[in-house]
Amino acid sequence: MNGPDPPSAPVQLAPLRRHTHLKRLLPVSLTLMVSAVLHLLGHFGGGPRALAGEGPAPGERRVGVWLTNSPSPLYYDPARIDAAVEALAATGFNTLYPNVWSRGATFHRSRWAPIEPALAEVNPDFDPICRLTESARRRGMQVVPWFEYGLMEPGDAEVVRQHPDWVLRRSDGSALFAMHGANLATSPLKDLRVWLNPAHPGVRQRFIGLITEIVQRCGVAGIQLDDHFAWPVELGYDDTTRALYRAQTGQDPPLDPNDRFWMRWRRQQLTALLRELRASLQKASGQRRIVISLSPGPFRFAYNQWLQDWELWALGGLIDDLVVQNYAYSITGFAKDLDQPALVKARTWGIPVEIGILAGLGTRTTNMENLSQKVQLVAQRGHGVIYFYWEGLWGTYAGKEGGPYRQATFAQLHKAHFGAGRGAVKAPFRPAPPTFLMPPPLPAATSGTPQPLRPPRNVWRRPQPPPPPPLPE
């Protein structure tokens, strides 16, 4: 583990666990109501709902960004990481979500999975997540590693070849998914995806081991799961799931994957894994509470397609931080998604709620006028904001506006809507902070794994950006 652990805090139990006698006496619906009330009491009474460690101060909303290795050279150079964290801190960010589990590989030596090939080529002994954590902690920021792939694996992953019984399947026996532009008919196996079975004991042990490993290694404040921590609704007809369902219900799984009881039963298996993860993290961390963040899509889609019941998970104390992805480009569509019923209710749950916004990826760079309006809408509803992703802020995908202009505008936005605080811009605002020049985009990978690359050293300059646009009224 790199760097000292943050100060320990007393053990805090989720409200529902502190009142188990109520849980035994009440039906499920009333239990959830009691849980919600207790969460509110904990929230207004300064309870355990705030994230542990550094990061946002009490009452300060989260301003964060997802960081990844693809396509970006960030992870392969310690000096580049330090420069990025410094620039983010100066621009009002207080939380970083670095990707630590992607394409079936980790960004450190692991007993559970192979190390990411590009990192193995450049420096197999370097741990970019621990370096990010050290650098962020010095600046009062919080790091929450993001397990992007969740239960998803490349179709040719070693774990899939070694344990075919771990894989979820459709009723016709197929298992492959074409994700992120892949083609099910023509893409090679390494570009297609499968899902591991959250009800299988071997899958559970490996999944929890991967997460516990990085928490113990780097002393991070928490971890984040996203929409790939899921059970795709058409899956569940593999031998393992059939046998378990038959043992518990006395029946074979319904042929209709959208049967409501069948959906609820599979959701319960996913919930059980999340509950086991929560207990394992608490055991591994001792007195220090490890936060579980979740970054799903809008509720109806998340449940109907992925069996993610994030409302139940929040009310049951299984997640501590909710980041709902909202990648609608139009302002009208974005505002409509902000007002979905489950998200409106989430404001009363006593946990931090943020909105994921697309800053830029490839040719999809959101201009600052559009971003400014979205940030204002988010702030008006009392949420924090998390951007996807680092290179789309003012780096590789800064677009026509350019990095210096975008960085200065982000700083102004964050100061206006989220105020100053630890990790936020301090007055007086400097319109031309040091800007880290990112290299040109990496060449497109020919497979699901980025090609090994030794990135160039850092280049620094102090640009003179044009003045940022006025904030919308």
Backbone torsions as a table, in degrees:
resi	resn	phi	psi	omega
1	MET	NA	132.1	-179.6
2	ASN	-95.2	129.8	175.4
3	GLY	81.4	159.5	-178.5
4	PRO	-74.0	152.5	173.6
5	ASP	-70.8	149.7	172.9
6	PRO	-65.7	160.7	-178.6
7	PRO	-54.6	140.9	179.3
8	SER	-71.9	150.4	177.6
9	ALA	-122.2	154.0	178.1
10	PRO	-57.9	149.6	177.9
11	VAL	-61.5	130.1	178.8
12	GLN	-119.1	125.3	-179.6
13	LEU	-97.6	144.3	176.6
14	ALA	-58.3	147.0	-175.1
15	PRO	-54.5	-40.2	-177.2
16	LEU	-65.5	-33.5	178.6
17	ARG	-74.2	-29.6	179.0
18	ARG	-72.3	-14.8	-176.3
19	HIS	-128.1	52.6	-176.4
20	THR	-64.0	-27.0	179.0
21	HIS	-64.5	-34.7	176.2
22	LEU	-68.1	-40.6	-179.0
23	LYS	-60.0	-37.3	-179.1
24	ARG	-71.0	-29.1	-173.6
25	LEU	-89.7	-22.9	-171.5
26	LEU	-105.4	148.9	171.4
27	PRO	-67.6	170.3	-172.7
28	VAL	-58.9	-44.9	-176.1
29	SER	-61.7	-43.5	179.2
30	LEU	-70.4	-32.5	177.4
31	THR	-60.7	-42.1	179.0
32	LEU	-65.3	-37.1	177.8
33	MET	-64.6	-44.3	178.5
34	VAL	-61.7	-42.5	-179.8
35	SER	-59.6	-42.9	-179.2
36	ALA	-62.4	-43.4	178.8
37	VAL	-61.8	-43.7	-179.0
38	LEU	-66.0	-34.7	175.0
39	HIS	-62.3	-41.2	178.7
40	LEU	-64.2	-42.4	178.6
41	LEU	-61.1	-41.2	178.0
42	GLY	-65.2	-35.8	-179.2
43	HIS	-66.5	-50.4	-175.9
44	PHE	-75.2	-17.7	179.3
45	GLY	-98.2	13.3	179.2
46	GLY	72.1	35.5	-177.9
47	GLY	-72.7	-158.7	-170.0
48	PRO	-84.9	12.1	-170.4
49	ARG	-77.9	-22.4	177.5
50	ALA	-71.5	148.8	-179.9
51	LEU	-66.9	144.3	-179.6
52	ALA	-74.7	159.0	173.8
53	GLY	84.5	-150.8	-178.4
54	GLU	-76.5	-165.2	176.7
55	GLY	105.7	-152.9	-176.0
56	PRO	-58.8	136.7	174.6
57	ALA	-74.1	164.7	177.5
58	PRO	-52.4	128.9	-179.5
59	GLY	85.3	-8.5	-179.8
60	GLU	-93.2	131.4	-178.9
61	ARG	-83.3	158.8	-174.9
62	ARG	-81.3	132.0	172.5
63	VAL	-122.9	109.1	-170.9
64	GLY	-135.3	177.4	179.3
65	VAL	-151.1	142.7	171.5
66	TRP	-84.3	134.9	177.9
67	LEU	-119.6	136.6	179.6
68	THR	-137.7	171.7	176.2
69	ASN	-92.6	-6.3	-169.8
70	SER	-137.2	118.2	-11.4
71	PRO	-92.7	113.6	-179.7
72	SER	-164.7	142.0	175.7
73	PRO	-89.9	9.8	-171.4
74	LEU	-56.3	-41.8	-169.0
75	TYR	-73.7	-7.1	-167.3
76	TYR	-107.0	7.4	-175.5
77	ASP	-145.7	115.0	-178.9
78	PRO	-56.1	-42.1	-179.0
79	ALA	-64.9	-36.4	178.5
80	ARG	-65.4	-39.3	177.3
81	ILE	-62.9	-46.8	-179.5
82	ASP	-60.9	-40.9	179.7
83	ALA	-64.9	-41.2	-179.9
84	ALA	-64.3	-44.3	-179.5
85	VAL	-63.6	-41.2	178.7
86	GLU	-61.9	-43.4	-179.9
87	ALA	-65.5	-39.3	179.0
88	LEU	-66.6	-42.0	178.0
89	ALA	-61.7	-41.0	-179.0
90	ALA	-69.1	-16.1	-175.9
91	THR	-104.4	8.4	172.3
92	GLY	98.2	9.9	177.4
93	PHE	-83.1	144.1	176.8
94	ASN	-126.6	-4.3	-179.1
95	THR	-141.6	136.4	178.4
96	LEU	-120.2	135.4	177.7
97	TYR	-117.5	83.8	-178.8
98	PRO	-82.3	137.9	178.3
99	ASN	-69.8	128.7	-177.8
100	VAL	-124.2	-8.9	-177.8
101	TRP	-143.2	107.2	-173.4
102	SER	-153.7	141.5	177.1
103	ARG	55.8	32.7	177.6
104	GLY	74.5	18.1	-177.2
105	ALA	-137.4	156.9	177.3
106	THR	-107.7	171.2	178.5
107	PHE	-109.2	38.2	173.1
108	HIS	-166.4	165.7	175.8
109	ARG	-66.5	129.7	-174.2
110	SER	-134.4	147.9	175.0
111	ARG	-82.3	-8.9	-172.8
112	TRP	-107.9	-20.2	-174.2
113	ALA	-157.7	160.9	179.7
114	PRO	-71.4	154.9	175.7
115	ILE	-76.2	148.9	-179.4
116	GLU	-58.2	129.8	-171.4
117	PRO	-57.6	-41.3	-178.7
118	ALA	-65.5	-39.4	177.6
119	LEU	-67.1	-39.2	177.8
120	ALA	-61.6	-33.1	179.7
121	GLU	-75.2	-42.0	-175.1
122	VAL	-79.6	-53.5	-176.4
123	ASN	-162.4	88.0	-174.9
124	PRO	-65.2	-15.8	-179.8
125	ASP	-94.2	-1.8	-179.3
126	PHE	-88.8	136.2	178.2
127	ASP	-114.5	98.5	-176.8
128	PRO	-65.1	-28.9	-178.2
129	ILE	-71.3	-41.8	177.0
130	CYS	-65.7	-37.8	178.1
131	ARG	-64.4	-44.1	176.2
132	LEU	-58.9	-42.4	-178.1
133	THR	-64.1	-44.7	177.2
134	GLU	-59.6	-48.9	-176.2
135	SER	-65.3	-41.3	-179.6
136	ALA	-68.6	-39.6	-178.8
137	ARG	-60.7	-38.2	179.0
138	ARG	-62.8	-23.0	-177.4
139	ARG	-107.1	14.4	176.8
140	GLY	73.5	21.1	-178.7
141	MET	-102.9	164.8	-178.0
142	GLN	-114.2	142.2	177.9
143	VAL	-117.5	126.6	179.8
144	VAL	-126.3	94.0	-178.0
145	PRO	-56.3	141.3	-172.1
146	TRP	-109.4	117.2	178.4
147	PHE	-91.3	79.1	-170.6
148	GLU	-57.0	-46.0	-172.7
149	TYR	-79.4	-14.7	176.2
150	GLY	51.6	-117.0	179.9
151	LEU	-97.5	9.1	-178.3
152	MET	-93.6	144.8	-179.8
153	GLU	-137.4	152.1	169.5
154	PRO	-60.0	148.0	-177.1
155	GLY	-62.1	-24.3	-179.3
156	ASP	-104.0	15.0	-177.7
157	ALA	-61.3	148.4	-179.0
158	GLU	-58.6	-40.8	-178.7
159	VAL	-64.0	-30.9	178.2
160	VAL	-72.0	-40.9	178.5
161	ARG	-67.0	-38.4	-176.8
162	GLN	-78.2	-29.3	-174.9
163	HIS	-131.4	67.7	180.0
164	PRO	-61.0	-22.7	178.7
165	ASP	-74.6	-8.1	177.0
166	TRP	-83.4	-9.6	-170.1
167	VAL	-90.8	132.5	173.0
168	LEU	-73.4	146.1	-176.9
169	ARG	-136.1	158.3	173.7
170	ARG	-80.0	175.3	-178.2
171	SER	-65.9	-23.3	177.3
172	ASP	-89.6	5.5	178.6
173	GLY	89.8	-7.7	-179.9
174	SER	-76.9	158.2	-176.2
175	ALA	-136.7	-17.8	-170.0
176	LEU	-78.6	145.1	173.9
177	PHE	-124.2	143.1	172.6
178	ALA	-98.0	107.3	-176.2
179	MET	-113.3	150.0	170.4
180	HIS	54.9	48.4	173.6
181	GLY	90.7	-2.5	177.8
182	ALA	-72.2	162.5	179.6
183	ASN	-120.0	122.8	-174.4
184	LEU	-62.1	-28.9	-176.7
185	ALA	-87.5	-30.4	-170.9
186	THR	-119.0	-19.0	-176.4
187	SER	-73.5	145.2	176.1
188	PRO	-65.4	160.7	-175.6
189	LEU	-57.4	-35.8	-177.8
190	LYS	-66.0	-17.5	178.8
191	ASP	-98.2	-1.8	177.1
192	LEU	-101.8	164.6	-171.7
193	ARG	-127.3	152.8	170.1
194	VAL	-130.5	165.2	176.3
195	TRP	-114.4	134.4	174.1
196	LEU	-83.1	152.5	-171.7
197	ASN	-82.4	112.5	-178.9
198	PRO	-66.7	-12.3	178.3
199	ALA	-91.2	-6.2	-177.9
200	HIS	-85.6	129.3	-178.0
201	PRO	-57.5	-37.7	179.7
202	GLY	-66.2	-39.7	177.7
203	VAL	-64.6	-43.6	-179.5
204	ARG	-61.2	-45.8	-179.4
205	GLN	-61.2	-44.6	-179.3
206	ARG	-66.8	-44.3	-178.4
207	PHE	-61.7	-48.0	179.6
208	ILE	-67.1	-36.3	177.4
209	GLY	-62.7	-41.5	177.9
210	LEU	-59.4	-43.8	-176.2
211	ILE	-74.1	-46.1	-179.6
212	THR	-60.3	-35.5	-178.7
213	GLU	-59.2	-46.7	-176.7
214	ILE	-74.6	-32.4	177.5
215	VAL	-63.6	-45.6	-179.9
216	GLN	-71.3	-32.5	-176.5
217	ARG	-70.4	-43.2	-171.4
218	CYS	-111.5	-7.8	179.7
219	GLY	63.6	38.6	-178.1
220	VAL	-74.8	164.8	-178.2
221	ALA	-76.6	-25.8	-177.4
222	GLY	-175.8	-171.5	177.6
223	ILE	-136.0	159.7	178.4
224	GLN	-125.5	133.9	170.1
225	LEU	-106.6	153.8	179.4
226	ASP	-130.0	-151.7	-173.6
227	ASP	-70.6	-6.8	175.5
228	HIS	-90.4	-3.9	166.8
229	PHE	-83.7	85.7	-164.2
230	ALA	-154.6	168.3	170.2
231	TRP	-128.7	95.2	-179.2
232	PRO	-52.5	134.4	-165.9
233	VAL	-62.7	-27.3	-178.9
234	GLU	-80.5	-4.5	-176.7
235	LEU	-99.3	157.4	176.6
236	GLY	134.1	15.3	-176.9
237	TYR	-108.9	17.7	173.3
238	ASP	-74.0	165.0	-175.6
239	ASP	-61.5	-40.1	-178.0
240	THR	-62.1	-47.6	-178.2
241	THR	-68.6	-41.5	178.2
242	ARG	-57.3	-46.0	-178.2
243	ALA	-64.9	-40.8	-179.5
244	LEU	-67.3	-43.1	179.7
245	TYR	-63.9	-42.1	179.7
246	ARG	-64.1	-39.8	179.9
247	ALA	-65.5	-33.9	-175.9
248	GLN	-89.4	-26.1	-174.8
249	THR	-118.5	-16.0	-176.2
250	GLY	77.4	9.4	-177.8
251	GLN	-132.9	162.4	171.5
252	ASP	-81.3	154.0	177.8
253	PRO	-58.1	140.6	176.6
254	PRO	-58.9	146.8	178.3
255	LEU	-68.7	-26.1	178.6
256	ASP	-83.1	111.4	-178.7
257	PRO	-65.7	-15.3	-179.6
258	ASN	-96.9	9.2	172.6
259	ASP	-57.4	129.4	-169.1
260	ARG	-66.7	-38.9	179.0
261	PHE	-67.1	-41.4	178.1
262	TRP	-63.3	-39.9	175.7
263	MET	-63.7	-45.2	-177.9
264	ARG	-64.4	-39.8	179.7
265	TRP	-61.5	-43.4	179.8
266	ARG	-69.5	-38.0	175.3
267	ARG	-59.7	-37.2	179.4
268	GLN	-63.8	-32.7	177.4
269	GLN	-68.1	-39.4	177.6
270	LEU	-66.7	-40.8	177.3
271	THR	-62.8	-39.7	179.6
272	ALA	-62.9	-37.9	176.3
273	LEU	-65.2	-41.7	178.3
274	LEU	-63.3	-39.9	178.1
275	ARG	-65.1	-40.4	178.3
276	GLU	-66.2	-37.8	176.7
277	LEU	-62.5	-44.6	179.1
278	ARG	-58.1	-46.3	-178.9
279	ALA	-65.8	-40.1	-178.9
280	SER	-67.2	-39.9	178.5
281	LEU	-66.1	-39.7	179.4
282	GLN	-65.2	-40.0	178.9
283	LYS	-65.3	-40.6	-177.4
284	ALA	-72.6	-28.8	-174.5
285	SER	-95.4	-10.0	179.6
286	GLY	68.5	-122.8	-176.2
287	GLN	-75.3	-18.1	-174.8
288	ARG	-88.5	120.6	-179.8
289	ARG	-76.5	126.0	176.4
290	ILE	-94.5	126.2	-176.5
291	VAL	-80.6	139.6	171.6
292	ILE	-110.4	115.1	176.7
293	SER	-100.7	147.7	177.7
294	LEU	-129.7	135.6	179.4
295	SER	-123.8	79.8	-179.4
296	PRO	-92.5	179.9	168.3
297	GLY	-86.8	-174.2	176.8
298	PRO	-53.0	151.0	-165.8
299	PHE	-59.4	-49.5	-175.8
300	ARG	-60.2	-44.0	178.7
301	PHE	-65.6	-43.9	-177.6
302	ALA	-59.8	-40.4	-178.5
303	TYR	-79.4	-47.4	-173.5
304	ASN	-70.5	-28.7	-178.7
305	GLN	-100.7	-35.7	-172.0
306	TRP	-117.6	-2.9	-178.4
307	LEU	59.9	32.1	175.3
308	GLN	-93.9	110.2	178.8
309	ASP	-99.7	74.5	-172.2
310	TRP	-72.2	-17.7	173.8
311	GLU	-68.7	-47.7	178.3
312	LEU	-62.2	-41.3	-178.1
313	TRP	-64.9	-37.8	179.2
314	ALA	-69.5	-46.1	-178.4
315	LEU	-68.0	-28.0	179.3
316	GLY	-86.2	4.0	177.3
317	GLY	75.8	18.6	-179.0
318	LEU	-88.9	-18.4	173.2
319	ILE	-128.0	151.5	-175.1
320	ASP	-116.5	-8.6	-173.6
321	ASP	-152.3	129.1	-176.2
322	LEU	-121.7	121.3	177.2
323	VAL	-119.0	103.8	-177.2
324	VAL	-90.3	121.4	-178.7
325	GLN	-72.1	131.1	178.3
326	ASN	-138.5	92.3	-174.3
327	TYR	-104.3	20.2	174.4
328	ALA	-62.0	132.8	-177.8
329	TYR	-79.5	-43.9	-176.9
330	SER	-70.1	149.2	178.8
331	ILE	-65.9	-38.0	179.6
332	THR	-63.1	-47.9	179.4
333	GLY	-64.9	-38.3	179.0
334	PHE	-63.3	-46.2	-179.6
335	ALA	-64.6	-37.7	179.2
336	LYS	-62.7	-42.5	179.2
337	ASP	-67.1	-30.7	177.7
338	LEU	-65.8	-23.9	-175.0
339	ASP	-102.9	17.0	173.3
340	GLN	-63.7	143.2	-171.8
341	PRO	-53.3	-45.5	-177.3
342	ALA	-63.1	-36.7	-179.9
343	LEU	-73.0	-34.8	175.1
344	VAL	-62.9	-44.3	178.5
345	LYS	-64.1	-32.0	-176.0
346	ALA	-60.4	-22.5	179.2
347	ARG	-64.7	-19.6	-176.5
348	THR	-100.1	4.7	-172.1
349	TRP	-85.7	-7.8	177.1
350	GLY	78.2	17.6	174.5
351	ILE	-122.5	154.8	176.1
352	PRO	-60.6	134.2	176.8
353	VAL	-125.7	125.8	179.8
354	GLU	-124.6	164.2	177.9
355	ILE	-116.7	128.6	175.4
356	GLY	-83.0	126.1	-177.3
357	ILE	-121.7	139.2	176.7
358	LEU	-79.2	113.4	174.6
359	ALA	-85.3	-43.3	179.8
360	GLY	175.9	142.3	176.9
361	LEU	-159.0	120.5	-178.3
362	GLY	60.3	-125.2	179.4
363	THR	-86.7	-1.3	-176.6
364	ARG	-97.4	72.6	176.2
365	THR	-97.1	121.3	179.6
366	THR	-81.2	125.9	-177.9
367	ASN	-69.7	161.2	-172.7
368	MET	-69.3	-28.2	176.7
369	GLU	-64.4	-44.9	178.3
370	ASN	-64.4	-45.4	179.3
371	LEU	-62.2	-40.1	-179.0
372	SER	-61.4	-42.9	179.3
373	GLN	-65.4	-40.0	179.9
374	LYS	-66.3	-43.2	178.9
375	VAL	-61.5	-39.5	178.4
376	GLN	-63.3	-42.7	178.6
377	LEU	-62.7	-40.8	178.5
378	VAL	-64.0	-47.1	-178.4
379	ALA	-63.3	-38.4	179.7
380	GLN	-61.2	-29.2	-179.4
381	ARG	-91.1	3.1	174.7
382	GLY	85.3	13.2	-179.3
383	HIS	-96.5	162.3	166.6
384	GLY	-88.8	-177.0	-176.5
385	VAL	-137.5	137.7	175.6
386	ILE	-127.1	130.4	-176.4
387	TYR	-101.4	142.8	168.6
388	PHE	-112.2	119.7	-7.0
389	TYR	-138.2	-172.2	-173.0
390	TRP	-49.4	-50.6	-176.7
391	GLU	-68.1	-16.2	179.0
392	GLY	-89.3	-3.0	178.0
393	LEU	-75.1	-72.0	178.2
394	TRP	-142.2	22.9	-177.4
395	GLY	-104.7	-128.9	-174.1
396	THR	-54.3	-38.9	-176.2
397	TYR	-106.7	40.7	178.5
398	ALA	-71.1	-18.0	177.7
399	GLY	72.3	-160.7	-174.6
400	LYS	-68.1	-25.4	-177.5
401	GLU	-69.5	-27.5	178.6
402	GLY	86.4	151.5	-176.6
403	GLY	-61.3	-50.4	-177.6
404	PRO	-57.6	-42.9	-179.5
405	TYR	-64.2	-45.0	-178.0
406	ARG	-67.2	-39.5	-179.5
407	GLN	-64.1	-43.3	179.1
408	ALA	-63.9	-37.5	-179.3
409	THR	-70.7	-40.6	174.7
410	PHE	-58.1	-43.3	179.6
411	ALA	-60.4	-43.2	179.4
412	GLN	-65.3	-42.9	178.6
413	LEU	-58.4	-49.0	-175.6
414	HIS	-67.1	-36.9	178.8
415	LYS	-67.9	-38.8	-177.3
416	ALA	-71.8	-38.7	-172.0
417	HIS	-100.5	-23.4	-175.1
418	PHE	-123.6	-4.8	173.1
419	GLY	72.6	179.7	179.7
420	ALA	-90.3	163.4	179.8
421	GLY	164.9	-170.9	179.5
422	ARG	-61.5	125.0	179.7
423	GLY	82.3	-0.7	178.9
424	ALA	-102.8	168.3	-178.8
425	VAL	-66.5	132.1	178.9
426	LYS	-97.2	140.3	176.9
427	ALA	-72.9	149.4	-4.6
428	PRO	-77.2	145.3	-179.2
429	PHE	-69.9	131.8	176.0
430	ARG	-96.2	115.8	-174.1
431	PRO	-68.7	-13.9	-177.5
432	ALA	-129.2	68.9	179.4
433	PRO	-69.9	161.2	177.2
434	PRO	-57.0	132.5	-177.9
435	THR	-114.0	132.8	179.5
436	PHE	-89.9	116.5	-179.5
437	LEU	-79.5	121.6	179.2
438	MET	-87.9	150.1	178.1
439	PRO	-71.7	170.3	177.1
440	PRO	-62.1	163.0	-178.5
441	PRO	-54.8	145.7	176.5
442	LEU	-69.4	152.0	175.7
443	PRO	-62.1	146.0	-178.5
444	ALA	-61.8	135.1	179.0
445	ALA	-72.9	148.9	179.1
446	THR	-91.2	-0.4	178.6
447	SER	-144.4	-175.0	179.7
448	GLY	-71.6	-8.2	-179.7
449	THR	-113.6	130.2	179.2
450	PRO	-57.5	147.8	178.5
451	GLN	-72.0	142.8	178.8
452	PRO	-55.5	134.9	-177.0
453	LEU	-147.9	132.3	171.4
454	ARG	-96.5	104.6	-173.7
455	PRO	-70.6	156.0	179.0
456	PRO	-69.4	164.2	177.4
457	ARG	-71.8	166.1	-178.2
458	ASN	-65.9	148.7	173.1
459	VAL	-126.8	132.5	-176.5
460	TRP	-123.1	150.5	169.0
461	ARG	-161.1	164.1	174.9
462	ARG	-109.4	98.1	-177.1
463	PRO	-78.8	167.6	174.9
464	GLN	-114.6	89.6	-176.2
465	PRO	-74.9	156.4	171.1
466	PRO	-65.9	160.2	-179.8
467	PRO	-64.3	143.5	178.6
468	PRO	-68.1	156.8	179.2
469	PRO	-68.3	157.3	177.7
470	PRO	-65.1	147.1	176.7
471	LEU	-70.0	143.1	178.2
472	PRO	-64.4	149.7	178.9
473	GLU	-69.8	NA	NA
